[in-house]
């Protein structure tokens, strides 16, 4: 008996040793730390959800047997449903088309035929592709959006928007662009604080979308009342924040990133009416790193420069401040964080764009003029699949995946919450409370506790009522028996002749 126990302890020790060794080795080989935050907003280090696979630069690529040359300050990258990548090589005034693994160049677009004349790009800074394969290019310094058919021929040009809401002398400089299922164009333009510009299929400008309203505190209002004109002129202007990146999901909801001074919300999910309907999670923070004021390692809040929707409610935001990728689910829960600044593979100098390619992630670095391809690890795959199942309402199927996540990261609050929610759905409130407590999911724990208490009270009440009814029935029966003389109470009188 003791020998078996000793063997089990030894086996467990060896398993933990192997796990610790693998995690340590992974931490030593990767150029960045992967982490998350607890309910109390403390950093907890995790296995890497993604790891760098390779880096591709323009000098590594050829088209028709000829080198295409180095990228020059590239600013955007996107992919279609097949994984084909389109890169805006801004400084070289061209669009590079690559396969999903960036092994080969499929096309180099430097111009197009425009009414019989050869036309070209001038610092194209944004690129998007529609469901039908049309290519939308924010041709910035030509002050237009160019739409090309899949074969590279010109479809139409959107330029010189006209509307009463636009100021006199407005100069249209498109920076980022995306397109929805109805081929409506959403454009982030330079110095356009009113919101995202929207163009119909025919190119007509129809208005602004998703304006970010700036809230002024009571103190700021009071101070501005007392300040002189010169003081007010020197103070910070209370103008809406510009958007920095944009993407769209299959349902037509627009995801837009922006840079904030407080680091609370760096991304929005805009419905067709332009209203922000994003969920913010327990801590109501969608701004990247937390506790920025209390750490000497941080120098201000994260700055989200781009966002990509990855399916099943999952989206990732790119932080140019520290070169990190923050990934959230549809409920606003922070799933994982990875990446960093530096010169090693997997780090960046100036990250500007992020894209999803068949579950993997690519990040464009403007200063390094390169694209880094990150592949999904087992840890990242388990979380992504579990969240996807939960998004589809299949909590029970996600339990096995969350349990495997806990073998890799025993402190993962989201995994404990996922298991707890599955037990809650199944009606096992006692186990639900156990896991929801570990996951610090207070709202769901309250629901589980309330249902557990109600069940306990119901069961207790059933027992009490059953006993009461049994006693009442017994009393009635006894009274009838006594009344009919079948049962007599008292001693029998003895007497008679001797």
C-alpha positions as CSV (number, residue, x, y, z in Angstrom):
1,X,0.0,0.0,0.0
2,X,2.7,2.4,1.0
3,X,4.8,1.4,-2.0
4,X,1.9,2.3,-4.4
5,X,1.5,5.7,-2.8
6,X,5.2,6.4,-3.1
7,X,5.1,5.4,-6.7
8,X,2.2,7.7,-7.4
9,X,4.0,10.6,-5.6
10,X,7.1,10.0,-7.6
11,X,5.2,9.9,-10.9
12,X,3.4,13.1,-10.0
13,X,6.7,14.8,-9.1
14,X,8.2,13.7,-12.4
15,X,5.2,15.0,-14.4
16,X,5.4,18.4,-12.6
17,X,9.1,18.5,-13.2
18,X,8.6,17.9,-16.9
19,X,5.9,20.5,-17.1
20,X,8.0,23.1,-15.2
21,X,11.0,22.3,-17.4
22,X,9.0,22.7,-20.6
23,X,7.5,26.0,-19.5
24,X,10.9,27.2,-18.4
25,X,12.4,26.2,-21.7
26,X,9.6,27.9,-23.6
27,X,10.1,31.1,-21.6
28,X,13.9,31.0,-22.3
29,X,13.5,30.5,-26.1
30,X,10.7,33.1,-26.7
31,X,11.8,36.8,-26.8
32,X,8.7,37.9,-24.9
33,X,6.6,37.0,-21.9
34,X,3.0,35.9,-22.2
35,X,0.7,36.8,-19.4
36,X,-2.8,37.8,-18.3
37,X,-4.4,39.6,-15.4
38,X,-6.3,38.2,-12.4
39,X,-9.6,39.5,-11.1
40,X,-7.6,41.7,-8.8
41,X,-5.6,43.0,-11.8
42,X,-2.4,41.4,-10.8
43,X,-0.1,40.0,-13.6
44,X,0.0,36.2,-13.9
45,X,2.4,34.6,-16.4
46,X,1.0,32.0,-18.8
47,X,2.2,29.6,-21.5
48,X,2.6,31.3,-24.8
49,X,-0.7,31.2,-26.9
50,X,1.3,32.0,-30.1
51,X,4.9,31.7,-31.0
52,X,6.8,33.3,-33.9
53,X,7.3,30.9,-36.8
54,X,9.2,33.1,-39.3
55,X,9.7,36.6,-40.6
56,X,9.3,37.7,-44.2
57,X,10.8,40.8,-45.8
58,X,10.5,42.1,-49.3
59,X,14.1,41.2,-50.1
60,X,13.2,37.6,-49.4
61,X,10.5,37.5,-52.1
62,X,10.4,37.0,-55.9
63,X,7.8,37.5,-58.5
64,X,8.1,35.8,-61.9
65,X,11.7,34.9,-61.0
66,X,12.7,38.5,-60.2
67,X,13.3,39.9,-56.7
68,X,10.7,42.4,-55.7
69,X,13.0,44.3,-53.4
70,X,12.7,45.5,-49.8
71,X,9.4,46.9,-48.5
72,X,9.5,50.6,-47.7
73,X,7.4,51.7,-44.7
74,X,4.5,49.3,-45.3
75,X,1.3,50.4,-43.4
76,X,-1.4,47.8,-43.8
77,X,-2.1,44.1,-44.5
78,X,-5.3,42.2,-45.0
79,X,-6.4,38.7,-46.1
80,X,-9.3,37.2,-48.0
81,X,-11.4,34.1,-47.1
82,X,-8.8,31.9,-48.7
83,X,-5.9,33.4,-46.7
84,X,-4.4,35.3,-49.6
85,X,-2.5,38.3,-48.2
86,X,-2.5,41.9,-49.5
87,X,0.2,44.2,-48.3
88,X,0.2,48.0,-48.8
89,X,3.9,48.7,-49.5
90,X,3.4,52.4,-48.9
91,X,6.8,53.8,-49.6
92,X,7.1,51.8,-52.8
93,X,3.7,52.8,-54.1
94,X,2.5,49.3,-54.7
95,X,0.3,46.4,-53.4
96,X,2.0,43.0,-52.8
97,X,-0.2,39.9,-53.1
98,X,1.1,36.8,-51.3
99,X,-0.1,33.3,-50.5
100,X,-1.3,32.5,-47.0
101,X,2.2,31.4,-45.8
102,X,4.0,34.2,-47.6
103,X,6.1,31.7,-49.5
104,X,5.4,33.2,-52.9
105,X,4.3,36.5,-54.5
106,X,1.1,36.1,-56.6
107,X,1.1,39.6,-57.9
108,X,2.7,43.1,-57.6
109,X,0.2,45.8,-58.4
110,X,1.8,49.2,-59.2
111,X,-0.9,50.7,-61.3
112,X,-4.0,50.2,-63.4
113,X,-5.6,51.4,-66.6
114,X,-7.8,54.4,-66.0
115,X,-9.9,55.4,-69.0
116,X,-7.1,54.4,-71.4
117,X,-4.2,55.9,-69.4
118,X,-1.8,54.2,-67.1
119,X,-2.5,55.3,-63.5
120,X,-0.4,54.6,-60.4
121,X,-0.6,54.8,-56.6
122,X,0.9,57.4,-54.4
123,X,1.7,56.2,-50.8
124,X,-1.2,53.7,-50.5
125,X,-1.7,53.3,-46.7
126,X,-4.7,51.0,-46.4
127,X,-6.0,47.9,-48.2
128,X,-9.1,45.7,-47.9
129,X,-10.7,42.9,-49.9
130,X,-14.5,42.3,-50.2
131,X,-16.3,38.9,-50.1
132,X,-16.4,39.0,-53.9
133,X,-12.7,39.5,-54.2
134,X,-12.6,43.2,-55.1
135,X,-9.6,45.1,-53.8
136,X,-10.1,48.4,-52.0
137,X,-7.0,50.6,-51.7
138,X,-6.7,53.8,-49.7
139,X,-4.5,55.7,-52.1
140,X,-3.7,58.4,-49.6
141,X,-1.6,61.0,-51.3
142,X,-3.8,60.7,-54.5
143,X,-6.7,61.5,-52.1
144,X,-8.9,58.7,-53.3
145,X,-10.1,55.1,-52.7
146,X,-9.3,52.9,-55.7
147,X,-11.5,49.8,-56.2
148,X,-10.1,47.0,-58.5
149,X,-11.7,43.9,-59.8
150,X,-10.1,40.6,-58.8
151,X,-8.2,40.6,-62.1
152,X,-6.6,44.0,-61.3
153,X,-8.7,46.1,-63.7
154,X,-10.4,49.3,-62.4
155,X,-13.9,49.1,-61.1
156,X,-14.3,52.6,-59.8
157,X,-12.6,55.5,-57.9
158,X,-14.1,57.2,-54.8
159,X,-12.7,60.7,-54.3
160,X,-13.6,64.3,-53.5
161,X,-16.6,63.6,-51.1
162,X,-19.2,66.3,-51.1
163,X,-21.6,67.0,-48.3
164,X,-22.8,69.9,-46.1
165,X,-21.4,68.3,-43.0
166,X,-17.9,68.6,-44.5
167,X,-16.0,71.8,-43.8
168,X,-15.0,74.2,-46.6
169,X,-11.6,73.3,-48.0
170,X,-11.7,69.7,-46.6
171,X,-8.9,67.6,-48.0
172,X,-9.8,63.9,-48.3
173,X,-6.8,61.8,-47.3
174,X,-7.9,58.2,-46.7
175,X,-5.7,56.1,-44.3
176,X,-7.6,52.9,-43.6
177,X,-10.5,51.2,-45.4
178,X,-12.8,48.2,-45.0
179,X,-15.9,47.0,-46.8
180,X,-19.1,45.2,-45.6
181,X,-21.2,42.5,-47.3
182,X,-23.2,45.1,-49.1
183,X,-20.0,46.7,-50.5
184,X,-20.4,49.9,-48.4
185,X,-17.1,51.5,-47.7
186,X,-15.9,52.5,-44.3
187,X,-12.9,54.8,-44.3
188,X,-10.7,56.4,-41.7
189,X,-9.5,59.7,-43.0
190,X,-6.7,62.0,-41.8
191,X,-7.7,64.7,-39.4
192,X,-11.3,63.5,-39.5
193,X,-12.5,63.6,-35.8
194,X,-16.2,63.4,-36.6
195,X,-15.9,59.6,-37.1
196,X,-15.5,57.0,-39.8
197,X,-16.6,58.1,-43.2
198,X,-19.2,55.9,-45.0
199,X,-19.6,55.6,-48.8
200,X,-22.4,53.7,-50.5
201,X,-21.6,51.2,-53.3
202,X,-21.9,54.0,-55.9
203,X,-19.2,56.0,-54.1
204,X,-21.6,58.6,-52.6
205,X,-20.5,59.9,-49.2
206,X,-23.5,59.4,-46.8
207,X,-22.1,60.6,-43.5
208,X,-20.1,59.8,-40.4
209,X,-20.2,56.6,-38.4
210,X,-19.3,55.8,-34.7
211,X,-18.2,59.2,-33.5
212,X,-16.3,59.0,-30.2
213,X,-17.8,61.5,-27.8
214,X,-15.3,63.1,-25.4
215,X,-16.6,63.5,-21.8
216,X,-15.5,66.6,-19.9
217,X,-15.5,66.3,-16.1
218,X,-17.3,68.8,-13.8
219,X,-13.9,70.2,-12.6
220,X,-12.8,70.8,-16.2
221,X,-16.0,72.6,-17.0
222,X,-15.7,74.7,-13.8
223,X,-12.0,75.6,-14.6
224,X,-12.8,76.6,-18.2
225,X,-15.5,79.0,-16.9
226,X,-12.9,80.8,-14.7
227,X,-10.0,80.7,-17.1
228,X,-9.1,83.5,-19.4
229,X,-9.2,83.3,-23.1
230,X,-5.4,82.8,-23.3
231,X,-5.5,80.1,-20.7
232,X,-8.3,78.3,-22.6
233,X,-6.3,78.5,-25.8
234,X,-3.3,76.8,-24.2
235,X,-5.4,74.1,-22.6
236,X,-6.0,70.7,-24.2
237,X,-8.7,70.7,-26.9
238,X,-11.6,68.6,-26.1
239,X,-12.1,67.0,-29.5
240,X,-13.2,63.5,-30.4
241,X,-10.5,60.8,-30.7
242,X,-9.4,59.6,-34.2
243,X,-9.7,56.0,-35.1
244,X,-6.5,54.1,-36.0
245,X,-7.6,50.7,-37.3
246,X,-10.7,49.1,-38.7
247,X,-12.2,45.7,-39.5
248,X,-15.6,44.2,-40.0
249,X,-17.3,40.9,-39.1
250,X,-19.6,38.9,-41.4
251,X,-22.7,40.4,-39.7
252,X,-21.7,43.9,-40.6
253,X,-20.5,45.1,-37.2
254,X,-17.5,47.3,-37.4
255,X,-14.5,46.9,-35.1
256,X,-12.5,50.1,-34.7
257,X,-9.4,50.8,-32.6
258,X,-8.4,54.1,-31.2
259,X,-5.8,55.6,-28.9
260,X,-7.0,56.9,-25.5
261,X,-5.3,58.9,-22.9
262,X,-6.6,56.8,-20.0
263,X,-6.2,53.3,-21.5
264,X,-9.7,52.2,-20.7
265,X,-11.3,51.5,-24.1
266,X,-9.1,51.2,-27.1
267,X,-11.6,49.3,-29.3
268,X,-15.2,49.6,-30.2
269,X,-17.8,47.4,-31.8
270,X,-20.2,49.5,-33.9
271,X,-23.6,48.3,-34.9
272,X,-25.2,49.4,-38.3
273,X,-26.5,52.6,-36.6
274,X,-22.9,53.5,-35.4
275,X,-23.6,52.7,-31.8
276,X,-20.9,51.1,-29.7
277,X,-22.3,47.7,-28.5
278,X,-19.1,46.1,-27.3
279,X,-19.1,44.2,-24.0
280,X,-16.5,45.2,-21.6
281,X,-16.1,42.2,-19.2
282,X,-15.7,42.2,-15.5
283,X,-13.2,45.0,-15.1
284,X,-14.8,47.0,-17.9
285,X,-11.4,47.6,-19.5
286,X,-10.6,47.1,-23.2
287,X,-7.5,49.2,-23.2
288,X,-4.7,46.8,-23.0
289,X,-2.3,46.7,-20.0
290,X,-3.7,47.4,-16.5
291,X,-2.1,49.1,-13.5
292,X,0.0,51.3,-15.7
293,X,0.4,54.0,-13.1
294,X,1.8,51.7,-10.4
295,X,4.5,50.0,-12.5
296,X,7.9,51.4,-13.2
297,X,8.1,49.1,-16.3
298,X,5.3,50.9,-18.1
299,X,5.3,54.3,-19.6
300,X,1.7,55.1,-20.1
301,X,-1.3,53.3,-21.4
302,X,-1.4,50.9,-24.4
303,X,-1.9,52.4,-27.8
304,X,-4.1,50.2,-30.0
305,X,-3.1,50.9,-33.6
306,X,-5.1,48.2,-35.3
307,X,-7.8,45.5,-34.7
308,X,-8.7,42.3,-36.4
309,X,-11.9,40.2,-36.0
310,X,-11.0,36.5,-35.9
311,X,-14.4,34.8,-35.8
312,X,-16.6,33.4,-33.1
313,X,-16.6,36.7,-31.2
314,X,-12.8,36.7,-30.8
315,X,-10.8,39.8,-31.8
316,X,-7.2,40.9,-31.3
317,X,-5.8,44.4,-30.9
318,X,-2.2,45.5,-31.7
319,X,-0.5,47.8,-29.2
320,X,2.3,49.9,-30.8
321,X,3.4,51.2,-27.4
322,X,4.9,47.9,-26.2
323,X,4.4,45.7,-29.3
324,X,1.9,43.4,-27.7
325,X,-1.2,41.6,-29.0
326,X,-4.3,41.6,-26.7
327,X,-7.0,39.2,-27.5
328,X,-10.6,39.4,-26.2
329,X,-13.8,37.3,-26.5
330,X,-17.3,38.5,-27.3
331,X,-17.9,39.1,-23.5
332,X,-14.9,41.4,-23.2
333,X,-12.8,38.8,-21.3
334,X,-9.1,39.2,-21.9
335,X,-7.9,35.8,-23.2
336,X,-4.1,36.2,-23.5
337,X,-1.3,38.7,-24.2
338,X,1.9,38.1,-26.1
339,X,4.5,40.0,-28.1
340,X,6.9,42.8,-27.4
341,X,9.3,45.4,-28.7
342,X,12.9,44.5,-29.7
343,X,15.0,43.1,-32.5
344,X,14.6,39.4,-32.0
345,X,12.2,37.3,-34.0
346,X,8.7,37.7,-32.6
347,X,9.3,41.3,-31.5
348,X,8.8,44.6,-33.4
349,X,10.1,48.1,-33.7
350,X,7.0,49.8,-35.0
351,X,4.0,47.4,-35.4
352,X,1.3,49.0,-37.5
353,X,-1.1,46.3,-38.7
354,X,-2.4,42.8,-37.6
355,X,-4.3,40.2,-39.6
356,X,-5.8,36.7,-39.0
357,X,-4.8,33.9,-41.4
358,X,-6.6,30.6,-41.0
359,X,-6.3,30.9,-37.2
360,X,-2.7,32.1,-37.2
361,X,-1.7,35.8,-36.8
362,X,0.6,38.0,-38.9
363,X,1.9,41.4,-37.7
364,X,3.3,44.1,-40.0
365,X,6.3,46.1,-38.8
366,X,6.7,49.4,-40.6
367,X,10.3,50.2,-39.4
368,X,11.6,46.7,-39.9
369,X,9.7,46.5,-43.2
370,X,8.7,42.9,-42.5
371,X,5.9,40.6,-41.6
372,X,6.0,38.2,-38.6
373,X,4.0,35.0,-38.8
374,X,2.8,33.6,-35.5
375,X,1.6,30.1,-35.2
376,X,-1.0,28.9,-32.7
377,X,0.4,26.8,-29.8
378,X,-1.5,24.0,-28.0
379,X,-2.4,26.5,-25.2
380,X,-3.7,29.1,-27.6
381,X,-5.6,26.5,-29.7
382,X,-7.4,25.1,-26.6
383,X,-8.5,28.6,-25.5
384,X,-9.6,29.6,-29.0
385,X,-11.7,26.4,-29.5
386,X,-13.2,26.5,-26.0
387,X,-14.3,30.2,-26.5
388,X,-15.7,29.4,-29.9
389,X,-17.8,26.5,-28.5
390,X,-19.1,28.8,-25.8
391,X,-19.9,31.5,-28.3
392,X,-22.0,28.9,-30.2
393,X,-23.8,28.0,-26.9
394,X,-22.1,24.6,-26.5
395,X,-20.8,25.0,-22.9
396,X,-20.8,21.2,-22.2
397,X,-18.4,20.5,-25.2
398,X,-16.1,23.2,-24.0
399,X,-15.6,21.7,-20.6
400,X,-13.0,19.1,-21.8
401,X,-11.0,21.8,-23.5
402,X,-11.1,24.1,-20.4
403,X,-9.9,21.2,-18.2
404,X,-6.9,20.7,-20.6
405,X,-6.2,24.4,-20.3
406,X,-6.0,24.0,-16.6
407,X,-3.4,21.3,-16.9
408,X,-1.2,23.9,-18.7
409,X,-2.3,26.9,-16.6
410,X,-3.9,26.0,-13.3
411,X,-4.6,29.6,-12.4
412,X,-6.6,30.3,-15.6
413,X,-9.7,32.1,-14.3
414,X,-11.4,32.0,-17.6
415,X,-11.1,28.2,-17.7
416,X,-12.5,27.8,-14.2
417,X,-15.4,30.1,-15.2
418,X,-16.1,28.2,-18.4
419,X,-16.3,24.9,-16.5
420,X,-18.4,26.5,-13.8
421,X,-20.8,27.9,-16.4
422,X,-21.2,24.5,-18.0
423,X,-22.1,23.0,-14.6
424,X,-24.5,25.9,-14.0
425,X,-26.2,25.2,-17.3
426,X,-26.4,21.4,-16.5
427,X,-28.0,22.2,-13.1
428,X,-25.1,21.0,-11.0
429,X,-25.0,24.1,-8.8
430,X,-22.7,22.8,-6.2
431,X,-19.8,22.1,-8.6
432,X,-20.7,25.3,-10.5
433,X,-20.1,27.3,-7.3
434,X,-16.8,25.6,-6.8
435,X,-15.4,26.5,-10.2
436,X,-17.0,29.9,-10.5
437,X,-15.4,30.8,-7.2
438,X,-12.0,29.8,-8.5
439,X,-12.7,31.8,-11.7
440,X,-13.8,34.9,-9.6
441,X,-17.0,35.0,-11.6
442,X,-19.1,36.8,-9.0
443,X,-22.2,37.3,-11.0
444,X,-22.5,33.8,-12.2
445,X,-21.5,32.5,-8.7
446,X,-24.4,34.5,-7.2
447,X,-26.8,32.8,-9.8
448,X,-25.4,29.4,-8.9
449,X,-25.7,30.0,-5.2
450,X,-29.2,31.3,-5.5
451,X,-30.3,28.3,-7.4
452,X,-28.5,25.9,-5.1
453,X,-30.2,27.6,-2.1
454,X,-33.6,27.4,-3.7
455,X,-33.1,23.7,-4.5
456,X,-32.0,23.0,-0.9
457,X,-35.0,24.9,0.4
458,X,-37.3,23.2,-2.0
459,X,-36.0,19.7,-0.9
460,X,-36.2,20.6,2.7
461,X,-39.7,22.0,2.3
462,X,-40.8,18.8,0.5
463,X,-39.6,16.7,3.4
464,X,-41.3,18.9,6.0
465,X,-44.6,19.0,4.1
466,X,-44.4,15.2,3.6
467,X,-43.9,14.7,7.4
468,X,-46.7,17.1,8.2
469,X,-49.1,15.4,5.8
470,X,-48.2,12.0,7.1
471,X,-48.9,13.2,10.7
472,X,-52.2,14.7,9.7
473,X,-53.3,11.5,8.0
474,X,-52.2,9.4,11.0
475,X,-54.2,11.6,13.3
476,X,-57.3,11.4,11.2
477,X,-57.0,7.6,11.0
478,X,-56.5,7.3,14.7
479,X,-59.5,9.5,15.5
480,X,-61.7,7.3,13.2
481,X,-60.5,4.1,14.8
482,X,-61.1,5.6,18.3
483,X,-64.6,6.7,17.3
484,X,-65.6,3.3,16.0
485,X,-64.2,1.6,19.1
486,X,-61.5,-0.3,17.3
487,X,-59.1,1.3,19.7
488,X,-59.8,2.1,23.3
489,X,-57.6,4.2,25.5
490,X,-57.3,3.4,29.3
491,X,-57.0,0.3,31.5
492,X,-59.6,-2.5,31.3
493,X,-61.8,-2.9,34.5
494,X,-61.4,-6.2,36.3
495,X,-64.3,-7.7,38.3
496,X,-66.8,-10.7,38.5
497,X,-67.6,-13.5,41.0
498,X,-64.9,-15.4,42.8
